Amino acid sequence: MSLDLTKQRLQSAKNRIDTYIDQNIFQWAMETVLLPARTDLEKSINDRAAEALKLEKTGFMKVDLVWDLRSEEGAPLHFYLEFGTGPHIIRAKGREQGGADALHWTGPSGESRFAKVVQHPGSQKHVGLVDGIKEERLPALRERIISETQNRMEIDSI
């Protein structure tokens, strides 16, 4: 009889801890993974790219880091930034197609540049960016979960 009661108490404690983790994992991941990653993206790419990085609750005690940076037309820019592109031509759409007659960008010395067509060299700069963030920051999240859980167990005398 005593063994059954002990098993029930242990299962109850496990369920309370699991629920505690599930209720807090999003906040811990926000502080440990998302906010530092956004700061890094702001520095390496830009503010818009950083804001497109988000956390999603994907299940019981589970979160995932998602990067969904899109152009005004809805094209998946995050995909091209993360996995890179080969060399390609970029053409101005033209006013008839809802765009501009010329492309515009700021050159290296700060001057405005215009062209109807440019040869983009492609990019491999951010290959595996989100996977790299996960690999780098998930150990810190695991440590946070362990620490918070231990603190909770001490407070609740579990």
Backbone torsions as a table, in degrees:
resi	resn	phi	psi	omega
1	MET	NA	-42.8	-179.2
2	SER	-64.6	-36.7	178.9
3	LEU	-65.2	-41.2	178.4
4	ASP	-63.3	-41.1	179.0
5	LEU	-65.7	-40.2	177.6
6	THR	-63.0	-44.0	178.2
7	LYS	-60.7	-43.7	179.8
8	GLN	-62.5	-43.0	-179.6
9	ARG	-65.2	-41.2	177.8
10	LEU	-64.8	-41.9	178.6
11	GLN	-64.8	-39.2	177.5
12	SER	-63.5	-42.6	178.6
13	ALA	-64.1	-42.5	178.3
14	LYS	-61.0	-44.8	180.0
15	ASN	-62.6	-39.7	178.8
16	ARG	-65.5	-41.6	178.9
17	ILE	-66.1	-45.3	178.5
18	ASP	-59.6	-42.3	178.7
19	THR	-64.7	-41.2	177.7
20	TYR	-60.5	-44.7	178.3
21	ILE	-63.3	-46.8	-178.8
22	ASP	-59.9	-39.2	-178.6
23	GLN	-72.2	-22.3	-174.1
24	ASN	-114.3	-11.5	-173.0
25	ILE	-60.7	-34.7	-179.7
26	PHE	-63.5	-45.8	179.3
27	GLN	-64.7	-43.2	179.2
28	TRP	-63.5	-42.2	178.5
29	ALA	-66.2	-36.2	177.4
30	MET	-59.8	-48.1	-176.5
31	GLU	-74.3	-35.8	-172.9
32	THR	-91.6	-31.9	-174.1
33	VAL	-113.0	-58.5	-169.6
34	LEU	-66.6	-53.2	-175.7
35	LEU	-62.4	-45.0	175.3
36	PRO	-63.3	-37.0	179.1
37	ALA	-66.1	-39.9	177.4
38	ARG	-62.6	-40.8	177.5
39	THR	-60.1	-43.4	178.6
40	ASP	-63.7	-41.1	179.6
41	LEU	-66.8	-37.6	177.1
42	GLU	-58.9	-40.6	-179.2
43	LYS	-73.0	-40.6	-173.3
44	SER	-88.7	-28.0	-179.3
45	ILE	-122.6	-84.4	175.5
46	ASN	-171.9	174.9	-177.6
47	ASP	-61.4	-41.7	-178.0
48	ARG	-62.8	-39.9	178.2
49	ALA	-65.3	-38.6	180.0
50	ALA	-67.1	-42.0	-179.5
51	GLU	-66.8	-22.7	-179.4
52	ALA	-78.9	-10.2	176.8
53	LEU	-83.8	124.4	-174.7
54	LYS	-137.8	162.4	172.8
55	LEU	-104.4	143.2	173.5
56	GLU	-127.0	137.5	173.3
57	LYS	-81.1	116.5	-172.6
58	THR	-106.8	-1.4	180.0
59	GLY	165.6	-172.2	-179.6
60	PHE	-66.0	118.9	-178.8
61	MET	60.0	31.6	-178.5
62	LYS	-133.5	137.0	172.1
63	VAL	-134.7	158.1	178.1
64	ASP	-138.4	146.6	178.0
65	LEU	-92.0	126.9	-176.3
66	VAL	-128.0	134.4	177.7
67	TRP	-116.0	115.9	-176.9
68	ASP	-130.5	69.7	177.6
69	LEU	-88.5	124.3	-177.7
70	ARG	-129.9	154.5	175.6
71	SER	-77.1	175.0	178.1
72	GLU	-60.8	-28.9	179.7
73	GLU	-84.9	-7.0	178.9
74	GLY	97.4	5.6	178.7
75	ALA	-68.3	140.4	-176.6
76	PRO	-77.3	85.1	-179.7
77	LEU	-65.4	-33.4	-179.6
78	HIS	-57.7	-37.4	179.8
79	PHE	-62.0	-46.4	-178.5
80	TYR	-68.5	-37.0	178.4
81	LEU	-70.6	-40.4	-176.4
82	GLU	-74.8	-44.2	-174.8
83	PHE	-100.8	-4.4	176.8
84	GLY	79.7	171.6	178.3
85	THR	-138.3	158.8	171.5
86	GLY	-85.5	173.3	175.7
87	PRO	-58.3	140.1	-178.5
88	HIS	-155.7	161.8	179.8
89	ILE	-95.3	138.0	174.3
90	ILE	-117.2	127.3	179.8
91	ARG	-117.8	145.2	173.4
92	ALA	-66.0	138.9	-178.0
93	LYS	-69.1	-37.2	-173.9
94	GLY	92.3	151.7	-176.4
95	ARG	-64.4	-31.9	-178.8
96	GLU	-62.2	-25.7	-177.4
97	GLN	-105.9	18.2	175.9
98	GLY	82.8	15.0	180.0
99	GLY	-118.0	-154.3	179.0
100	ALA	-110.1	160.2	178.5
101	ASP	-78.4	-15.0	-179.4
102	ALA	-141.9	148.9	172.4
103	LEU	-80.3	149.6	178.8
104	HIS	-135.4	138.2	174.6
105	TRP	-154.6	166.6	178.0
106	THR	-99.3	126.1	-179.2
107	GLY	-73.7	174.6	-176.3
108	PRO	-59.8	-30.8	-179.4
109	SER	-96.5	11.2	174.8
110	GLY	93.7	-0.7	-178.9
111	GLU	-81.8	149.2	176.2
112	SER	-75.4	136.3	179.3
113	ARG	-122.3	144.0	-179.8
114	PHE	-134.2	145.1	174.7
115	ALA	-163.3	155.4	175.6
116	LYS	-85.2	-30.1	-178.8
117	VAL	-141.6	139.1	173.3
118	VAL	-133.5	151.6	173.7
119	GLN	-98.0	104.9	-179.8
120	HIS	-79.5	133.4	-176.9
121	PRO	-74.7	-10.0	-176.5
122	GLY	90.8	171.5	-177.0
123	SER	-149.6	135.0	171.6
124	GLN	-123.3	15.6	-168.6
125	LYS	-62.0	-40.6	-171.7
126	HIS	-113.5	31.5	-176.7
127	VAL	-57.8	128.9	177.5
128	GLY	67.2	28.5	-173.9
129	LEU	-57.8	-53.9	-176.9
130	VAL	-65.8	-41.6	177.3
131	ASP	-62.6	-37.4	177.6
132	GLY	-64.8	-40.8	177.5
133	ILE	-62.4	-45.9	179.4
134	LYS	-60.0	-47.9	-178.5
135	GLU	-60.8	-38.5	-178.1
136	GLU	-75.2	-38.2	-169.9
137	ARG	-102.5	-17.4	-179.4
138	LEU	-63.8	-35.1	175.4
139	PRO	-59.8	-36.3	177.7
140	ALA	-66.8	-37.1	177.1
141	LEU	-66.5	-42.0	177.4
142	ARG	-59.4	-44.7	178.1
143	GLU	-61.9	-39.5	178.8
144	ARG	-63.9	-43.7	179.5
145	ILE	-61.7	-44.6	179.4
146	ILE	-62.5	-46.8	-178.8
147	SER	-62.5	-48.2	-179.2
148	GLU	-64.2	-37.6	179.7
149	THR	-67.7	-42.9	177.2
150	GLN	-61.7	-44.1	177.6
151	ASN	-59.7	-42.6	-179.2
152	ARG	-65.0	-41.7	179.7
153	MET	-63.4	-38.1	178.4
154	GLU	-67.3	-43.1	-179.3
155	ILE	-64.4	-43.2	-177.9
156	ASP	-86.7	-1.7	-178.4
157	SER	55.5	46.8	-179.3
158	ILE	-86.1	NA	NA
